[in-house]
Amino acid sequence: MLPIDLKIELFAAYPPEAKSLVSAHLVAMQRLPLSFLPSLLRQIIDYDFKFPAERTSADRELANLSSLTPAQTKEWFQEFSRLSLNARLESFDWINLPAQFVEQQAAYLWSTHQLDTFRKAATEYGDRLQIAAPPQALPAKRLGIAVIGQGVDSYDQLLFRYLRQHGTYFSKVNPENGLGHLLAAIAARANDHPIPYAHWYVDGGQSADHSATLTSVSYKALEPVRASILKYMNSEIQRPGMGPEELRTNLARLSPSELGADKSQDAVLSRFQVRLFTEGSGTQIFSTTFAQWTAREVLRRAQALTLLVRFAPRQRPRPMNELLANSHPNPEIDPLGSLVDADMGSYYQWLNQQRLPGADQSSFLVWFEGHGQAVAIGPSMPRGTVSNSELNLADLVRLLTA
């Protein structure tokens, strides 16, 4: 089947809001090349479970596509139209399995030396869309916080190596009630700007007491889901012929109800939490990887205005079969190794934050938990400098966001 043959009846399996969105823009979709449309449908099919920022992005993209004349559509997608696809891809159920189609298309384009052409076409389309539908102004300046080193008594190596050059290193921060100060600061932002899924607290271990105004995800609270996924993965890899690509595809099909997710949660957050484990690599095993990946996804998908990520000690590495079997109820932890992981994880968190709109006005803080070291990055912070000022975390956040 080709896009020109699309009818709304073919989308009967889509959730209600996604189906309504397709219906409103079906004519525009009929004009798109097959090499592009499934990538768009991959986003639309989960529309009912998307964060507001993702919905807004999809709405704006589809509105723009529907506003194009047939001639403009041909111009925008001429590079995509030049790509050659085989009959197997054309007969694939790309309407109901768009993600699987995209994976198979990528393999085919690579094997036929067309992947560079596709990337060029995708880049040009993204540039056009950025001009036609620029991001909206933010209701508040973005703030990211990383808390690293939980459980480490002392560390004599250089911390924040990659972040110091971008902001101010503080050497005499008062650590007393530091986490409490930070949680109070982000709760105040949530009260000032009560936007759904805009203010997050991610904990790689057991979350601390926090305001209900924050969207919260913690490694400890998701232990039942994580255990279910590890059990599923361990069972699947025992099957003859099971490879990583097939396992990844099977994981993507799992629903929250199949994994014991909390049924009282809203569907958007529940689906997001499951995908942290089904799409992430290593999130099922190491808490530091979980915290880093969750931070990436919160920024990429929810485009959080406020994000506090607290890294916790991960278990020590063991043979992969043992890790997947989840056979150690109380595994040995590695606080020092986790600090090194989290130090790099905080740098990645800042990089991902800088990819979002408003990066030039955003602020970022990383703190060595229980100690006096921190780095603050933002418009008000001199770059590559050192401060010996004695202040607590509440003062530092106020100074950073002034």
N, C-alpha and C positions, 0 to 999 in steps of 0.2 A: 504493500500500500504506500502511496505517496501523499504528501500533505494536501494536495489539491482535492483528494477524495474524502477528506475529513467530514464527518457528520457528528453532531452533538451526541447522538445515540451511542457512539463508540466510546464515550467517556462515562458510561453508566457506573463503572466501578470507582470513579473518583469521589472523594469526600464532598459534601454539599457545597462548601464555599469554593473549593477548587473547580468543581464542575460549573458553578455559576460564573467564575472568572473566565473559563474557557468559552462558555456560551457568549459572553460579552465581546470576546475578541477572536471568535472563530474565523471570521473572514480574513483577518490579518494573518492568522496562523496558516491558512490555506495557501498564502502567497510565499511562505518561507521554504527554503530548501531543506531536504531531509538531513543533510549534513549538519544543520543547525538546530532544527526544531526540537528534537529529543532533549537537547541540553536545556532548553527552556522549559520543557514539560517536566524535567527532573525537579525543577524548583516548584512548579505549579502543583504537582501531584501531592505535595506535602503542605500546601498553602494553609490548610486548616490548623496545622501544628507549628506554624512559623511564628517567630517573634515579630512584634510590631515593625521593627526596622526592616526586616526581611519582606514583610507584606508591602510596606511602602515602596521598597525598591522594585518588587515585582509589579505592583500597580503602575508605577511610573514608567517602567520599561514597556509594559503592554500598551499603555496609553500612547506612548510614543510610536510603537509599531503600528497601532491602529490609525494614527494620524498621517502616516506616510501614504503617498499615492502609489499606485502600482509601479510607476516609473522610478520613484524614489526607492521603493523596496528593492527593485531590480538593481539599482545602483549600489545600495547599501550591502547587498548580499551576493554581488557578482563573484567575489572570490570563493565564497562557500559553494556557489552553484557550479564552479569549475571542478570541484572535487568529484572523483569517481568512486561510487560505492557499488558493491557487488549485489547480486540478486538475493543472497542470503540475508544481508542486512535490510534490504527493502521489504522482505517478507517477514522480518522479525516483528514481534509484538511491541513495537517501540512506544505505543500509546500507554500501555499499562506497565511496561518495564523499561522506562526511559533510562534509568541509571545503568542497567545491564547493557542496553544498546550502546550507550556512550563508552562503556568499557570495551565492548567488542569493536566499535568503530575505531577507537584509538589504536587497538592492536592491528586492525586492518590498514589504517592509514600509515602506521609505522612500517608494516611489511611491504607496502606499495610506494614507499618513499614520498608520501603526501603529507606527513605530519608537520613539516615546516610550513607548508602552504596553509594548513589549518590554523596553526598558531598565528601566522601573519594575519589571516582573515579575522581571527578572534580579537587580536590586538586592535586592529583597525575598527572593528565594530565597537569595542569597548571605548575607544577614543571618541567615536561619533556619539555614542550614548551619553558619555560624560558631558559633552557640549550641549546636547539636546535636552538632557534632564540632569542638571547639576544638583549636587546635594543641598538639602535645605540647611538653614542656619541652625546651630545647636542652641537649645534652651539654657545650657550652662557649659562652662569650660570643663573639659574632661579631666578626671583625676584617677590615676592608677597608683596602687600601693602594693608592695610585696614585702612580706615578713618572712625572713629566712633564718635558719640556724636553730630551730627549736631543739632543746635538749643538749646543746653544745655548751660546755662550761668555759672552754677557752680555745682560741684559734690564733696562731701567730703568723699566718700567711696573709697575703694581701687580698682583701675583699673588694668587690665592686670594681674590678679591674677595667671593665669595658664601659662602665657607666660614669666613672669619676670625671672623665674629660667633658661630659655633657652637662655637668651641674656642679653643685657644691658638696664637698665631703665634710660632714659634721663628726667631730671626734669625741664630743663630750655631751652627748644626749642623755638625759635622765631616763633610764629605762623603767622606772617605777610605774606600774599600771599602764605600760605602753600600749598593749593590745586594746585595753579598755578605752584609752584615749582615741585610738584610731577607729574603733567601732563606733564610738560616739560621734566622731567627726563625719563618717560616711552616713550614719543614721540622720544626722542633721541635714545633710545634702538631700537625702531621700525625702525628708519632710518638706524641704524648701521646693523640691521639684518632684512631686508625686507622680512619676511616669512609670507605667508597668514595665518591668524587666530592664530598668535603666540603672539600678543600683544593686551591686552584687557583692556577696561575701562568699569566697571559695576557700574551703579548708581541706588540706591534704590529710587531716586526721580527724579528731573529734572537734566539732565546732564549739566555740565559746558562746556564752550567752550574748544574744544580739537582738536588735530591734526587728520586729515583725515586718517593718517597712522594707527590709532588705530581701532580695531574692538570694536564697542560700543553697549551696551545694557542698556536701562534705563526703569524704572518702568513707568515713566510719558509718554514716547514715545509709550509704548505698551498699553496705556489705552484703545484704541478701541478694541484690541484683548482681553484684560482682561475682558472688559465689555461684549463682545460677549460670552466668556466662562462662565461667571457668569450667564448670561441669559440662556444659554444652560443647565448648571447644575441645576439651579433653576427649569427649566421646567422638566428635567428628574426625579428629586427626587419626583415630584408630581405624577409620574406614579405609579399605584399599583404594588407592588412586586419589585420595583427597589431597589437593594441593592448596597453596595459599590463596590463589585467586578464587577458587570455588568456596573455600572457607569464608573468605571475605564477603562473597555474594550471599552466602547462607546467613551470615551474621546480620547483614543489612536487612534481611527479611523479618528478623525477630521483632515482636511487638512487646510493649511494656507488660501486657497481661501474661505473656508467656514466660516472663522472667521474674515475676513476683514483685513488680513495682508497686509502690503505694497507690492504691486506687482512689484515695481521697485527694490526691494532688490534682492540679489542673493538668489537662492533657498536653499542653505545650511543654511545661517543665518536665513532666514525666517522660515524654518522648525524647527530649533533649538529654536527660540523664542516661537513658538507655544507650543513646548513640555515642555518648562519651566512651562507652566500653565496646560497642560494636564497630565503631569507626576508628577509634584510637589504637595506636600500637604501643603496648606496654602499660596502658592505663589500667588493665585488669590485674597487674602484678605489682607495680611500683607506685607508691603514693606520690612521689615527686613528679613522675611522668604524668600521673592523673592531674595534679595541680597545674602543671605547665600546659597540658593539652586543654584543660577546661578553660584556663585563662585565654588561650588562643581562640577557642570556639565562642566564648562569651563576647570577646571583642569583635570577632569576624561576623558572627551571626546577630547577636543582640545589640552590638555597637554600644556597649555600656557607657554611660556617663561617669559612673563610679565603679571601680573594681578593686577590692582588697583580696589579695591571694596570700594565704598563710601556708607555707610549706611545712610539712611534718616529716619526721624520720621515716625512711623507707626500710623495707627488709633487705638483708644482705643477699646478693646474688647467689643462686644455687643452680644446679642443672635445670634446663628448661622444662624437662618432663616433670620434675618435682614442683616447679613453680606453677605449671598449668594444672597439675593434679590438686594443688591447694591442700596438700596433706599435712602441713604444719600449722596447727591452730595458733601457736604463739611463736612465730619466726623471730630469729635474732635480727635486731635492727642495727642500722649503721648511721649514727648521727653525723659523724664527720663527712662521710661520703655523701650523705644527703645534703649537707651544707654546700658542698661543691656543686652538686646538681642544682640546688636552688639558686645559688649565685648566678649560674648561667641561665637558669629559668627566668630569673628576674630581668635579665638583659633581653631575653626573647620577648617577655611580656611588654617591655618598653618599646621594642621594635614593632611589635604588632599594634600597639597603641598609636605609634607614629604613622601607621599606614591609614588611619582613619581621618575623616574630615575634621578640621580644627586642630590639627597636630601642632601648629605653630603656637597655639595658645594653651595647650594641654600641660598638665603637671604630673610628675611621677616621683614617688618616694619609695626607697628600699631601706629596710631597717634590719639589723642583726638582732634578733629577738633576745631580750634579757641583757643586752649590752649597750654600749654608748655610741656605736658606729651607725651612720646612716648617710645616704646620698639623696639630695633633693634636686630635681631637675624641673625647670619651668622658666617662664619669661622673667620672673623676678629673681632668679638664681644665677649668679655669675658662673660662667663655665670654667671648669678646670681649676677651681679654687678650694681652699681648705678653711674651715671655720672652727675655732675653738670656743665658740659661744656655748654657755651652759643653758640649755633649754629642754623642756620635755616634749613629748610627741605631739601633744595638743598645740603647743606654741609653734612647733615646726610646721604642722599642717596649716595653721593660720598664716604663717609667714610665707609658705609656699603658694598658697591660693589667694593671697592678697591682691 
